[in-house]
Amino acid sequence: MAQFTYKDIEEFLLDDDFFQWARYGSSDNGFNLESYKLQHPGCEEKIELAVAMVRSMNCLLYTSPSPR
C-alpha cells in the first residue's frame, strides 16, 4: 500500500456516514462501500486505509471525576 498522510484520507474520516459504517459495520442510511468507492474513483487505497484506521481506534467515554 502506498504511503498516505492524514490529509490524504481526512475527507473520508470526516464523512459521518462513512465513519459510522466503518466503525460499526452497518448504518441506518444504507451506506454501501462499493458505491462509495465508485463516487471517489482512484481513491480506493485511501478509502481502505481510512476504514482500517477507524476500525483500529479505541474510543473511550470521558467521565468527569467524582467530587471529593
C-alpha positions, 0 to 999 in steps of 0.5 A: 500500500502506498504511503498516505498522510492524514490529509490524504484520507481526512475527507473520508474520516470526516464523512459521518456516514462513512465513519459510522459504517466503518466503525460499526459495520452497518448504518441506518442510511444504507451506506454501501462501500462499493458505491462509495468507492465508485463516487471517489474513483482512484481513491480506493487505497485511501478509502481502505486505509481510512476504514482500517484506521477507524476500525483500529481506534479505541474510543473511550467515554470521558467521565468527569471525576467524582467530587471529593 
